[in-house]
Amino acid sequence: MKGKIKTTLLIAILLISTLAIAIPIASATTITLDLSDVDLDTIQECIDAAEAGDTIIVPVGSYIEDLTIDEGVTIEGK
């Protein structure tokens, strides 16, 4: 009987842990730098709008900016 309770408890803990990790990943968004967009027309503005897990897409080009990148934000060039 005690073994069955321990097994059930272990499965419940593993399930909760998996969900706790998966939920933030599922809410990640992609932000694309758009030079015609008044609100997000610099890489830093995109970084500031991003949350952990988000990806910022930067179009081909030359950019002269000093950047402060938050942990957990991905920047990709396209």
N, C-alpha and C positions, 0 to 999 in steps of 0.2 A: 504494500500500500504506500509506504513512504517513497519507494522508488518511482512509483507512478506520479506522485505529487511533485517530486523533484524534476522529473522529465517534463511535465506540463509547465512548471515554473520556468525551466530553462528555455523551452520553446517560446513561451510568452515574452521572455526577456529578449531573445534573439529577434523576434518579430518586431517588437517595439524599437529596438536598436536599428534595425533595417529601415523602418519607416522614418525614424528621426534623421537618418542620413539621406534618404531618398526625397523627402519633401522639399528641402531647399534646392536640390538639383532640378527638380521638376518645375520650379518656379523661375528658373533662369530665363532671361530674355536676351535678345540681340538688339544692339543699338548701332545704327549706321550713321557715320558722319556724313552730313548733307550740307554742303557749302551754301545751298540756297535756302536753308532753314535758319531763321533768325535765332531760334532758341538753342540749337546745337550745331554751331558752325565752327567750333574748335574741338580739338581732341580732348583738351582738358574739360570742356563743358560736358562732353560725352562721359568722361570718367566720373565727373562729379554727379551725373545723373544715374550712373550705374550702381548696382548693388552686387554683393558677393555672388559669384556664379555667372554673372552676365558676361556677354561677349560684345566687344566694340569692333565694328568693321570700318576700316579706314581705306578709302579709295586710293588708287595709285596717284602719287604726287609727292612734292617736297613740302614739308611742314617745318617751320621754325617755331618751336614752342619749348618751354620748360614744363615738364610733366611731373605730377605727383600721382603715382598709381597706387590705388587701394589694393590691399591684399584680396585675392580671389577674383580679380577682374582680368579677363583675357582680351588682348588687342590683336586683331588679325588684319593684315594688309590684303587687299583684293585689287 
